[in-house]
């Protein structure tokens, strides 16, 4: 299931502006930019598209699993994955983790979330 990728992509998308100002930072956004030889804003859009695709895949797969294995343990597991994804997003939006300034004191000028 793509739940772990969704959580990872969420982290990289939200932390991108801060992390990309750090020397040597490794983030989904700059990996895409390097692989596709594109500017950071375009790489950010691609990262968001990946996140959307993984979310759609998760919802579809979760639905299929529950449809074929409709029992308490399966529903509990799927609900736990959904809670993890949503909880990570809620925490990410509420925490100061992503607003801490990078060593340069600012995010890259050409990337804003």
Backbone as ProteinMPNN parsed JSONL, in Angstrom:
{"seq_chain_A": "XXXXXXXXXXXXXXXXXXXXXXXXXXXXXXXXXXXXXXXXXXXXXXXXXXXXXXXXXXXXXXXXXXXXXXXXXXXXXXXXXXXXXXXXXXXXXXXXXXXXXXXXXXXXXXXXX", "coords_chain_A": {"N_chain_A": [[0.837, -1.184, 0.0], [0.43, 2.265, -0.65], [0.698, 3.988, 1.556], [2.954, 4.722, 3.164], [4.525, 6.071, 1.293], [2.869, 8.254, 0.764], [2.927, 9.621, 3.228], [5.677, 10.185, 3.34], [5.977, 11.763, 1.001], [4.322, 13.899, 1.685], [5.795, 15.005, 3.81], [8.154, 15.77, 2.42], [7.172, 17.613, 0.551], [6.06, 19.628, 2.164], [8.264, 20.359, 3.699], [10.068, 21.136, 1.845], [10.685, 23.913, 0.935], [12.201, 24.853, 3.126], [14.169, 22.841, 3.568], [15.522, 22.756, 1.121], [17.111, 24.939, 1.151], [19.202, 24.229, 2.695], [22.556, 23.202, 2.604], [23.387, 20.433, 0.618], [20.984, 19.106, 0.984], [18.589, 16.509, 0.727], [15.771, 15.868, -0.944], [12.498, 15.083, -2.128], [11.651, 16.968, -3.988], [13.999, 18.293, -4.976], [15.249, 16.058, -5.992], [13.548, 15.292, -8.088], [13.79, 17.61, -9.645], [16.495, 17.459, -10.39], [16.546, 14.976, -11.736], [14.754, 15.382, -13.858], [15.697, 17.629, -14.997], [14.611, 20.212, -14.482], [13.161, 23.348, -13.325], [12.826, 24.236, -9.801], [10.109, 25.045, -9.024], [8.558, 23.687, -10.96], [9.309, 21.084, -10.393], [8.25, 20.877, -7.851], [5.498, 20.936, -8.461], [5.368, 18.494, -9.818], [5.978, 16.775, -7.71], [3.739, 17.172, -6.088], [1.822, 16.147, -7.82], [2.644, 13.451, -7.821], [2.058, 12.849, -5.163], [-0.732, 13.155, -5.174], [-1.41, 11.099, -6.967], [-0.5, 8.829, -5.555], [-2.166, 8.997, -3.337], [-4.679, 8.617, -4.517], [-4.265, 6.01, -5.462], [-3.915, 4.672, -3.019], [-6.474, 5.032, -1.827], [-8.061, 3.618, -3.644], [-6.897, 1.029, -3.522], [-7.258, 0.452, -0.788], [-10.013, 0.373, -0.641], [-10.506, -1.834, -2.314], [-9.228, -3.89, -0.868], [-10.734, -3.979, 1.512], [-13.202, -4.594, 0.417], [-12.773, -7.196, -0.525], [-11.831, -8.547, 1.684], [-13.492, -8.279, 4.057], [-13.354, -7.884, 7.167], [-13.014, -7.481, 10.739], [-10.309, -7.157, 11.551], [-8.998, -6.458, 9.154], [-10.363, -4.087, 8.422], [-9.666, -2.553, 10.637], [-6.892, -2.355, 10.295], [-6.728, -0.954, 7.816], [-8.105, 1.375, 8.54], [-6.285, 2.278, 10.436], [-4.087, 2.915, 8.798], [-5.232, 4.997, 7.309], [-5.682, 6.82, 9.377], [-3.051, 7.316, 10.18], [-2.022, 8.589, 7.867], [-3.694, 10.879, 7.74], [-3.302, 11.961, 10.3], [-0.564, 12.538, 10.189], [-0.59, 14.55, 8.232], [-2.209, 16.507, 9.508], [-0.638, 17.03, 11.817], [1.68, 17.941, 10.554], [0.822, 20.331, 9.424], [0.243, 21.785, 11.672], [2.492, 21.973, 13.275], [5.581, 23.658, 14.179], [7.698, 22.748, 12.819], [8.142, 22.954, 10.062], [8.484, 25.608, 9.664], [10.814, 26.522, 10.628], [13.713, 28.362, 10.142], [16.088, 27.956, 7.531], [19.721, 27.448, 7.415], [20.595, 29.608, 5.899], [18.798, 31.511, 6.496], [16.586, 31.89, 5.01], [14.182, 30.533, 2.695], [14.706, 28.942, -0.52], [14.617, 31.358, -3.114], [13.095, 30.835, -5.388], [11.1, 28.996, -4.811], [8.11, 28.426, -3.367], [5.671, 27.381, -1.047]], "CA_chain_A": [[0.0, 0.0, 0.0], [1.254, 3.473, -0.782], [0.562, 4.883, 2.713], [4.262, 5.253, 3.568], [4.952, 7.063, 0.3], [2.053, 9.454, 0.966], [3.483, 10.31, 4.391], [6.98, 10.714, 2.936], [5.785, 12.854, 0.04], [3.791, 15.033, 2.448], [6.927, 15.606, 4.504], [9.069, 16.426, 1.483], [6.507, 18.773, -0.061], [5.925, 20.702, 3.155], [9.569, 20.786, 4.194], [10.908, 21.494, 0.71], [11.257, 25.265, 0.92], [13.219, 24.992, 4.172], [15.266, 21.893, 3.367], [16.287, 23.023, -0.093], [18.073, 26.0, 1.444], [20.312, 23.609, 3.422], [23.54, 22.579, 1.702], [23.358, 18.979, 0.547], [19.678, 18.552, 1.337], [18.022, 15.518, -0.184], [14.335, 16.02, -0.839], [11.814, 14.643, -3.338], [11.567, 18.07, -4.948], [15.255, 18.493, -5.714], [15.518, 14.833, -6.762], [12.786, 15.42, -9.337], [14.399, 18.687, -10.429], [17.738, 16.958, -10.986], [16.255, 13.894, -12.683], [14.029, 15.883, -15.04], [16.356, 18.857, -15.449], [13.574, 21.245, -14.487], [13.267, 24.264, -12.19], [12.193, 23.771, -8.569], [8.638, 25.139, -9.012], [8.016, 22.604, -11.782], [9.543, 19.852, -9.633], [7.255, 20.881, -6.776], [4.236, 20.509, -9.075], [5.483, 17.06, -10.08], [5.89, 16.1, -6.409], [2.322, 17.223, -5.702], [1.14, 15.18, -8.686], [2.959, 12.126, -7.283], [1.286, 12.714, -3.923], [-2.135, 12.938, -5.566], [-1.516, 9.762, -7.565], [-0.361, 7.836, -4.478], [-3.38, 9.071, -2.524], [-5.729, 7.945, -5.29], [-3.961, 4.57, -5.446], [-4.215, 4.172, -1.674], [-7.932, 4.966, -1.641], [-8.552, 2.519, -4.476], [-6.434, -0.246, -2.964], [-7.912, 0.238, 0.505], [-11.382, -0.021, -0.973], [-10.46, -3.2, -2.849], [-8.878, -4.816, 0.215], [-11.899, -4.114, 2.397], [-14.262, -5.265, -0.341], [-12.466, -8.618, -0.66], [-11.496, -9.118, 2.996], [-14.254, -7.433, 4.974], [-13.409, -8.382, 8.532], [-12.636, -6.459, 11.714], [-8.868, -6.923, 11.533], [-8.655, -5.746, 7.925], [-10.872, -2.72, 8.533], [-8.853, -1.875, 11.65], [-5.604, -2.056, 9.669], [-6.932, 0.113, 6.823], [-8.417, 2.589, 9.295], [-5.031, 2.737, 11.022], [-3.315, 3.582, 7.741], [-5.897, 6.279, 7.026], [-5.431, 7.692, 10.518], [-1.646, 7.704, 10.102], [-1.886, 9.572, 6.786], [-4.374, 12.124, 8.126], [-2.62, 12.495, 11.468], [0.689, 13.131, 9.73], [-0.908, 15.816, 7.57], [-2.657, 17.471, 10.52], [0.522, 17.417, 12.615], [2.586, 18.699, 9.699], [0.287, 21.675, 9.224], [0.135, 22.461, 12.96], [3.795, 22.082, 13.939], [6.528, 24.676, 13.707], [8.821, 22.04, 12.189], [8.37, 23.383, 8.685], [8.672, 27.05, 9.604], [12.155, 26.827, 11.123], [14.52, 28.88, 9.039], [17.285, 27.23, 7.099], [20.939, 28.161, 7.815], [20.746, 30.87, 5.158], [17.81, 32.452, 7.008], [15.438, 31.984, 4.104], [13.977, 29.445, 1.739], [15.114, 29.333, -1.871], [13.721, 32.387, -3.654], [12.26, 30.382, -6.499], [10.2, 27.93, -4.397], [7.216, 28.786, -2.262], [4.533, 26.469, -0.881]], "C_chain_A": [[0.884, 1.249, 0.0], [1.192, 4.416, 0.416], [1.891, 5.51, 3.117], [4.761, 6.297, 2.577], [4.159, 8.358, 0.465], [2.616, 10.27, 2.122], [4.841, 10.926, 4.039], [6.868, 11.879, 1.976], [5.247, 14.096, 0.746], [4.93, 15.763, 3.147], [7.815, 16.379, 3.532], [8.452, 17.663, 0.843], [6.438, 19.927, 0.932], [7.27, 21.215, 3.653], [10.481, 21.274, 3.083], [11.494, 22.886, 0.755], [12.349, 25.468, 1.968], [14.424, 24.111, 3.868], [16.131, 22.234, 2.167], [17.266, 24.177, 0.08], [19.287, 25.458, 2.19], [21.284, 22.996, 2.414], [23.439, 21.056, 1.765], [22.026, 18.334, 0.892], [19.198, 17.57, 0.276], [16.519, 15.495, 0.055], [13.73, 15.574, -2.169], [11.83, 15.735, -4.406], [12.882, 18.25, -5.7], [15.678, 17.23, -6.459], [14.803, 14.872, -8.109], [13.42, 16.477, -10.238], [15.674, 18.206, -11.12], [17.465, 15.894, -12.036], [15.641, 14.404, -13.976], [14.652, 17.145, -15.626], [15.34, 19.989, -15.571], [13.757, 22.16, -13.278], [12.477, 23.742, -10.978], [10.663, 23.927, -8.549], [7.968, 24.029, -9.837], [8.194, 21.264, -11.066], [8.557, 19.745, -8.468], [5.896, 20.421, -7.313], [4.251, 19.009, -9.352], [5.38, 16.264, -8.782], [4.444, 16.076, -5.917], [1.516, 16.237, -6.545], [1.403, 13.743, -8.225], [2.149, 11.847, -6.015], [-0.181, 12.42, -4.236], [-2.333, 11.536, -6.132], [-1.414, 8.676, -6.498], [-1.606, 7.827, -3.596], [-4.535, 8.374, -3.232], [-5.518, 6.433, -5.293], [-4.278, 3.965, -4.087], [-5.719, 4.011, -1.481], [-8.527, 3.806, -2.426], [-8.163, 1.166, -3.88], [-7.091, -0.557, -1.626], [-9.349, -0.238, 0.298], [-11.437, -1.472, -1.449], [-10.174, -4.218, -1.743], [-10.076, -5.045, 1.121], [-13.036, -4.845, 1.686], [-14.03, -6.783, -0.4], [-12.184, -9.315, 0.667], [-12.174, -8.287, 4.078], [-14.375, -8.107, 6.335], [-12.852, -7.302, 9.456], [-11.14, -6.15, 11.652], [-8.442, -6.134, 10.298], [-9.12, -4.302, 7.996], [-10.057, -1.914, 9.545], [-7.508, -1.464, 11.07], [-5.732, -0.89, 8.687], [-7.254, 1.428, 7.525], [-7.169, 3.162, 9.961], [-4.15, 3.447, 10.012], [-3.92, 4.938, 7.41], [-5.619, 7.29, 8.137], [-3.99, 8.188, 10.515], [-1.453, 8.795, 9.058], [-2.478, 10.911, 7.209], [-3.687, 12.776, 9.322], [-1.3, 13.149, 11.113], [0.431, 14.474, 9.068], [-1.315, 16.867, 8.598], [-1.487, 17.969, 11.365], [1.451, 18.313, 11.801], [2.126, 20.134, 9.517], [0.236, 22.472, 10.525], [1.487, 22.732, 13.619], [4.617, 23.24, 13.39], [7.69, 24.057, 12.951], [9.153, 22.597, 10.812], [8.561, 24.887, 8.556], [10.028, 27.481, 10.154], [13.006, 27.279, 9.942], [15.723, 28.002, 8.769], [18.516, 28.038, 7.505], [21.128, 29.499, 7.105], [19.763, 31.922, 5.65], [16.6, 32.605, 6.113], [15.352, 30.744, 3.224], [14.491, 29.884, 0.373], [14.118, 30.325, -2.47], [12.748, 31.878, -4.701], [11.325, 29.234, -6.126], [9.407, 28.367, -3.198], [6.067, 27.799, -2.239], [3.336, 27.301, -0.489]], "O_chain_A": [[1.961, 1.258, 0.595], [1.609, 5.568, 0.289], [1.947, 6.71, 3.387], [5.357, 7.297, 2.976], [4.717, 9.445, 0.322], [2.765, 11.486, 2.005], [5.116, 12.069, 4.405], [7.579, 12.873, 2.116], [5.663, 15.214, 0.444], [5.022, 16.989, 3.086], [8.183, 17.522, 3.802], [9.145, 18.655, 0.619], [6.723, 21.071, 0.58], [7.395, 22.392, 3.993], [11.568, 21.78, 3.36], [12.709, 23.033, 0.622], [13.32, 26.181, 1.718], [15.564, 24.574, 3.905], [17.343, 22.022, 2.193], [18.152, 24.372, -0.752], [20.297, 26.151, 2.309], [20.855, 22.336, 1.467], [23.411, 20.471, 2.848], [21.961, 17.118, 1.072], [19.384, 17.787, -0.922], [16.06, 15.139, 1.141], [14.374, 15.674, -3.214], [12.002, 15.45, -5.59], [12.884, 18.349, -6.927], [16.394, 17.317, -7.457], [15.381, 14.528, -9.14], [13.571, 16.269, -11.442], [15.905, 18.509, -12.291], [18.075, 15.902, -13.105], [15.966, 13.919, -15.06], [14.18, 17.664, -16.637], [15.223, 20.635, -16.613], [14.431, 21.792, -12.316], [11.577, 22.914, -11.12], [9.977, 23.013, -8.093], [6.927, 23.502, -9.443], [7.315, 20.405, -11.133], [8.089, 18.654, -8.141], [5.222, 19.606, -6.682], [3.246, 18.33, -9.14], [4.764, 15.198, -8.755], [3.984, 15.064, -5.388], [0.622, 15.565, -6.029], [0.495, 12.912, -8.236], [1.626, 10.749, -5.825], [-0.79, 11.539, -3.629], [-3.314, 10.866, -5.81], [-2.167, 7.703, -6.536], [-2.05, 6.765, -3.157], [-5.285, 7.624, -2.609], [-6.47, 5.666, -5.147], [-4.844, 2.875, -4.006], [-6.18, 2.966, -1.021], [-9.399, 3.095, -1.927], [-8.998, 0.27, -3.752], [-7.444, -1.706, -1.36], [-9.824, -1.141, 0.986], [-12.307, -2.238, -1.036], [-10.8, -5.276, -1.687], [-10.392, -6.185, 1.459], [-13.751, -5.632, 2.306], [-14.982, -7.561, -0.332], [-12.287, -10.539, 0.761], [-11.51, -7.67, 4.91], [-15.352, -8.799, 6.622], [-12.281, -6.317, 8.989], [-10.754, -4.982, 11.696], [-7.608, -5.234, 10.397], [-8.362, -3.389, 7.669], [-9.79, -0.731, 9.332], [-7.033, -0.356, 11.319], [-4.937, 0.049, 8.726], [-6.733, 2.478, 7.148], [-7.007, 4.379, 10.043], [-3.533, 4.465, 10.328], [-3.195, 5.92, 7.247], [-5.354, 8.463, 7.873], [-3.735, 9.355, 10.814], [-0.802, 9.806, 9.322], [-1.842, 11.953, 7.055], [-3.511, 13.994, 9.358], [-0.949, 14.192, 11.665], [1.157, 15.437, 9.317], [-0.82, 17.994, 8.562], [-1.351, 19.169, 11.606], [1.947, 19.322, 12.302], [2.946, 21.051, 9.463], [0.191, 23.701, 10.493], [1.598, 23.64, 14.443], [4.376, 23.73, 12.287], [8.578, 24.774, 12.489], [10.324, 22.697, 10.445], [8.776, 25.39, 7.453], [10.355, 28.667, 10.148], [13.01, 26.652, 8.883], [16.29, 27.39, 9.675], [18.381, 29.195, 7.901], [21.748, 30.413, 7.648], [19.866, 33.09, 5.276], [15.686, 33.369, 6.425], [16.327, 30.014, 3.044], [14.687, 31.076, 0.139], [12.907, 30.144, -2.342], [11.673, 32.453, -4.874], [10.804, 28.558, -7.012], [9.964, 28.646, -2.136], [5.545, 27.421, -3.288], [2.247, 26.762, -0.289]]}, "name": "protein", "num_of_chains": 1, "seq": "XXXXXXXXXXXXXXXXXXXXXXXXXXXXXXXXXXXXXXXXXXXXXXXXXXXXXXXXXXXXXXXXXXXXXXXXXXXXXXXXXXXXXXXXXXXXXXXXXXXXXXXXXXXXXXXXX"}
